Amino acid sequence: MKPKTISQMTPALVALILMLAIMPFQIVALTSVALPGCPEICGEIQIPYPFGIGPGCSLPGFELSCNTTSNGSPVPFLLNSIPVLDIDLTWRRVRVNKSIISSCYNQKITSGMISNSTDDSWNLSGTPFWINNWQNVFIVIGCDVIASITFGINETNTRLGGCITMGCYSADIINYNGICSGMGCCQTYAPQAINYYQVSLQHWNSNSSKQYNSSQFCGNAVLVEDGWFDISNHIPAVNLYKQQMRVILDWSIGNEACETAQANRSSYACISDHSFCYDSTNSPGYWCHCYPGYVGNPYLEGGCQGYPCPAFSRPKQNRPGECELYVPPIFGLIIGLGLGITGFSAFLLCFAIRKRIKLFEKRKNEKLKKKFFNQNRGFLLQQRIASDDDATQRMRIFGLDELEKATNRFDKALILGQGGHGEVYKGILLDQRIVAIKKSKIVDQAEIEQFINEVVILSQINHRNVVKLYGCCLETEVPLLVYEFISNGTLSNHLHAEHGPLTWDHRLRIALETARAIAYLHSSASISVLHRDIKSTNILLDDYFTAKVSDFGASRSVQIDQTGITTVIQGTFGYLDPEYFYTHRLTPKSDVYSFGVILAEMLTGEKPNSSTMFEVGGLVTYFTSGMRENRLEEILDPQIAVNEEHRTELEVFSNLAQMCLRRNGEERPTMKEVEIHLEVLWRFNQQHEQPRASQTLEERQLLLHESIAGNDTTRQYSFEQELISSFKLPR
């Protein structure tokens, strides 16, 4: 029978229970946390088994040493070199200290990149320990510092990340209320399931009018527990030299799944009578836990013991150390019959109190929703949307209750994707529309106006190749965004074999549809929009491989007659326009460059920020050098069939990508020009799909000549001539 709640009981019964609840009850003494004869403490830190100090006192890999530090205090050390701050058996975590990586200038520069760098790595492979991916964050402090971070499960199986700081001087770093946003400080989260990382720090000068030297300019990188590091207390960065920061490590037993480990009782670690195991979520192996109603050390015989609860209560399921109210049915019947009349009158009083409490909670929740609505500038957003009839028809402001119903109160099973800044949930609205709901974790009141601007921008965009914004919810601390649901993953998923390869026809059509969307944002929308984060993971595909441009969190709106704006650099490594990177001047040509990287990615099948591309100077360098050396077939994605049918299209497509990737923005085509020529290339592909077998290469090339030259929708003759002459006739 399910336990009764207070609201389900008569007032007299509640009163009796409260009297019985304060009666004394037996305290259960817990066993030792360490093996018999082994030290239980080092300094002020408890050492629970499977950890241990000394031979035979721990499981393999969990050995600790207790050493006296320079201040005379004993401290436990993990792997003989990592200071341990505390060990948590319940949550399977170890808090340790890790040194900060520091690099200072040793030469004067006026601009550009300094070639020398400082490297540091931490390798936990072969141990039971893993870097916690959601309680730690990589933070880089200093002026004009580039941190490249290689993550992995060992030194060979890795992936690349990183961040940059910019635009400041050590004596003038602005605090920004302790927010790490790129100006003198940047941060990134670690991926899941890693126990190895390597950090490389390099310096660069973003302002050629200043000179830097080692006496004033240092860079630092640190892996630190999220929320513990106070940025405002560590400016300027030179104060961080040789300091240590707290880091959270996960750990697990062995490399086997729980079910497999239980079959071998001789090595099974959960040996307490009232314990069980379950699989680790961040690494191979498993963990041990005491059954509900028991606490202690599940790794020791007799380690899990029952804990006391007051009268008429019992241990709460899956919440060790907590009790819930429980009245056995027979007691409830006896007490109810005995106190019937008195109970009825008291019941009325309890019913009234219960209704009053519910009314109070409802008013409290409504007041909180109203507070967040006002805090998120809800009335301002309503006014802006109401002033635009088209926007009013396309989007609306949702209530929190509706979105909670759509996602089953944000059930974790409905998460479509997640990162360091939040999750995206799949939901079904009352009108049966399937949506994607973006729920962020980070609260930054300084960005509320930017959020409103983003919603207003998206409310004005109506294009079949741009993800639709259905609306938003402002009744939470961090506003929620409601988008149309796109079912077939991202372009990046398909290019890099996670969802299967893409044909050449699919790639050509996706490139055209993406160009249409960006050209629309630049020149056809009611206000010009610069996306600022064009990349393959922000291009979604539906079941018919129709492209949808998404994620306008970094977008900026400008007047139609504006050529660009000066702003803080924002974007993704590998796709970022170098001209924008060095000048901070954002223009439509910055999106053209990022789109050119996508074209190169579609041609080569390589990730712009992969470790392989990092070794050869990046995807752009790899692609452009291959084109200069006439090695197109060598660098093409093996999934693209290189034959006479596609050779002409591939050459024109490749040369168009080269034009988009020019370092001088003025020499790049506009997105409208790119769209027009991809349109011509797509029509050529479709019109000549059937007769290709009977045409010679020269005939197909001449047809494409005529298609480009005869396109009366463009007036850029020089660009046409350059594109037409970009391949040689005959071959």
Rosetta blueprint (number, residue, H / E / L):
1 M L
2 K L
3 P L
4 K L
5 T L
6 I H
7 S H
8 Q H
9 M L
10 T L
11 P H
12 A H
13 L H
14 V H
15 A H
16 L H
17 I H
18 L H
19 M H
20 L H
21 A H
22 I L
23 M L
24 P L
25 F L
26 Q L
27 I L
28 V L
29 A L
30 L L
31 T L
32 S L
33 V L
34 A L
35 L L
36 P L
37 G L
38 C L
39 P L
40 E L
41 I E
42 C E
43 G L
44 E L
45 I E
46 Q E
47 I L
48 P L
49 Y L
50 P L
51 F L
52 G E
53 I E
54 G L
55 P L
56 G L
57 C L
58 S L
59 L L
60 P L
61 G L
62 F L
63 E E
64 L E
65 S E
66 C E
67 N E
68 T E
69 T L
70 S L
71 N L
72 G L
73 S L
74 P E
75 V E
76 P E
77 F E
78 L E
79 L L
80 N L
81 S L
82 I E
83 P E
84 V E
85 L E
86 D E
87 I E
88 D E
89 L L
90 T L
91 W L
92 R L
93 R E
94 V E
95 R E
96 V E
97 N E
98 K E
99 S E
100 I L
101 I E
102 S E
103 S E
104 C E
105 Y L
106 N L
107 Q L
108 K L
109 I E
110 T L
111 S L
112 G E
113 M E
114 I E
115 S E
116 N E
117 S E
118 T E
119 D E
120 D E
121 S E
122 W E
123 N E
124 L L
125 S L
126 G L
127 T L
128 P L
129 F E
130 W E
131 I E
132 N L
133 N L
134 W L
135 Q L
136 N E
137 V E
138 F E
139 I E
140 V E
141 I E
142 G E
143 C L
144 D L
145 V E
146 I E
147 A E
148 S E
149 I E
150 T E
151 F E
152 G E
153 I L
154 N L
155 E L
156 T L
157 N L
158 T E
159 R E
160 L E
161 G E
162 G E
163 C E
164 I E
165 T L
166 M E
167 G L
168 C L
169 Y L
170 S H
171 A H
172 D H
173 I L
174 I L
175 N L
176 Y H
177 N H
178 G H
179 I L
180 C L
181 S L
182 G L
183 M E
184 G L
185 C E
186 C E
187 Q E
188 T E
189 Y L
190 A L
191 P L
192 Q L
193 A L
194 I E
195 N L
196 Y E
197 Y E
198 Q E
199 V E
200 S E
201 L E
202 Q E
203 H E
204 W E
205 N E
206 S L
207 N L
208 S L
209 S L
210 K L
211 Q L
212 Y E
213 N L
214 S L
215 S L
216 Q L
217 F L
218 C E
219 G E
220 N E
221 A E
222 V E
223 L E
224 V E
225 E E
226 D L
227 G L
228 W L
229 F L
230 D L
231 I H
232 S H
233 N H
234 H L
235 I L
236 P L
237 A H
238 V H
239 N H
240 L H
241 Y L
242 K L
243 Q L
244 Q E
245 M E
246 R E
247 V E
248 I E
249 L E
250 D E
251 W E
252 S L
253 I E
254 G L
255 N L
256 E L
257 A L
258 C H
259 E H
260 T H
261 A H
262 Q H
263 A H
264 N L
265 R L
266 S L
267 S L
268 Y L
269 A L
270 C L
271 I L
272 S L
273 D L
274 H L
275 S E
276 F E
277 C E
278 Y E
279 D E
280 S L
281 T L
282 N L
283 S L
284 P L
285 G L
286 Y E
287 W E
288 C E
289 H E
290 C E
291 Y L
292 P L
293 G L
294 Y E
295 V E
296 G E
297 N L
298 P L
299 Y L
300 L L
301 E L
302 G L
303 G L
304 C E
305 Q E
306 G E
307 Y L
308 P L
309 C L
310 P L
311 A L
312 F L
313 S E
314 R E
315 P E
316 K L
317 Q L
318 N L
319 R L
320 P L
321 G L
322 E L
323 C E
324 E E
325 L E
326 Y L
327 V L
328 P L
329 P H
330 I H
331 F H
332 G H
333 L H
334 I H
335 I H
336 G H
337 L H
338 G H
339 L L
340 G H
341 I H
342 T H
343 G H
344 F H
345 S H
346 A H
347 F H
348 L H
349 L H
350 C H
351 F H
352 A H
353 I H
354 R H
355 K H
356 R H
357 I H
358 K H
359 L H
360 F H
361 E H
362 K H
363 R H
364 K H
365 N H
366 E H
367 K H
368 L H
369 K H
370 K H
371 K H
372 F H
373 F H
374 N H
375 Q H
376 N L
377 R L
378 G H
379 F H
380 L H
381 L H
382 Q H
383 Q H
384 R H
385 I H
386 A H
387 S L
388 D L
389 D H
390 D H
391 A H
392 T H
393 Q H
394 R H
395 M L
396 R E
397 I E
398 F E
399 G L
400 L H
401 D H
402 E H
403 L H
404 E H
405 K H
406 A H
407 T L
408 N L
409 R L
410 F L
411 D L
412 K H
413 A H
414 L H
415 I E
416 L E
417 G E
418 Q E
419 G E
420 G L
421 H L
422 G E
423 E E
424 V E
425 Y E
426 K E
427 G E
428 I E
429 L L
430 L L
431 D L
432 Q L
433 R L
434 I E
435 V E
436 A E
437 I E
438 K E
439 K E
440 S E
441 K L
442 I L
443 V L
444 D L
445 Q H
446 A H
447 E H
448 I H
449 E H
450 Q H
451 F H
452 I H
453 N H
454 E H
455 V H
456 V H
457 I H
458 L H
459 S H
460 Q L
461 I L
462 N L
463 H L
464 R L
465 N L
466 V E
467 V L
468 K L
469 L E
470 Y E
471 G E
472 C E
473 C E
474 L L
475 E L
476 T L
477 E L
478 V L
479 P L
480 L E
481 L E
482 V E
483 Y E
484 E E
485 F L
486 I L
487 S L
488 N L
489 G L
490 T E
491 L H
492 S H
493 N H
494 H H
495 L H
496 H L
497 A L
498 E L
499 H L
500 G L
501 P L
502 L L
503 T L
504 W H
505 D H
506 H H
507 R H
508 L H
509 R H
510 I H
511 A H
512 L H
513 E H
514 T H
515 A H
516 R H
517 A H
518 I H
519 A H
520 Y H
521 L H
522 H H
523 S H
524 S H
525 A L
526 S L
527 I L
528 S E
529 V E
530 L E
531 H L
532 R L
533 D L
534 I L
535 K L
536 S H
537 T H
538 N H
539 I E
540 L E
541 L E
542 D L
543 D L
544 Y L
545 F L
546 T L
547 A E
548 K E
549 V E
550 S L
551 D L
552 F L
553 G L
554 A L
555 S L
556 R E
557 S E
558 V E
559 Q L
560 I L
561 D L
562 Q L
563 T L
564 G L
565 I E
566 T E
567 T L
568 V L
569 I L
570 Q L
571 G L
572 T L
573 F L
574 G L
575 Y L
576 L L
577 D L
578 P H
579 E H
580 Y H
581 F H
582 Y H
583 T H
584 H L
585 R E
586 L E
587 T L
588 P H
589 K H
590 S H
591 D H
592 V H
593 Y H
594 S H
595 F H
596 G H
597 V H
598 I H
599 L H
600 A H
601 E H
602 M H
603 L H
604 T H
605 G L
606 E L
607 K L
608 P L
609 N L
610 S L
611 S H
612 T H
613 M H
614 F H
615 E H
616 V L
617 G L
618 G L
619 L H
620 V H
621 T H
622 Y H
623 F H
624 T H
625 S H
626 G H
627 M H
628 R H
629 E L
630 N L
631 R L
632 L H
633 E H
634 E H
635 I H
636 L L
637 D L
638 P L
639 Q L
640 I L
641 A L
642 V L
643 N L
644 E L
645 E L
646 H L
647 R H
648 T H
649 E H
650 L H
651 E H
652 V H
653 F H
654 S H
655 N H
656 L H
657 A H
658 Q H
659 M H
660 C H
661 L L
662 R L
663 R L
664 N L
665 G H
666 E H
667 E H
668 R L
669 P L
670 T L
671 M H
672 K H
673 E H
674 V H
675 E H
676 I H
677 H H
678 L H
679 E H
680 V H
681 L H
682 W H
683 R H
684 F H
685 N H
686 Q H
687 Q H
688 H L
689 E L
690 Q L
691 P H
692 R H
693 A H
694 S H
695 Q L
696 T L
697 L H
698 E H
699 E H
700 R H
701 Q H
702 L H
703 L H
704 L H
705 H H
706 E H
707 S H
708 I H
709 A H
710 G L
711 N L
712 D L
713 T L
714 T L
715 R L
716 Q L
717 Y H
718 S H
719 F H
720 E H
721 Q H
722 E H
723 L H
724 I H
725 S L
726 S L
727 F L
728 K L
729 L L
730 P L
731 R L
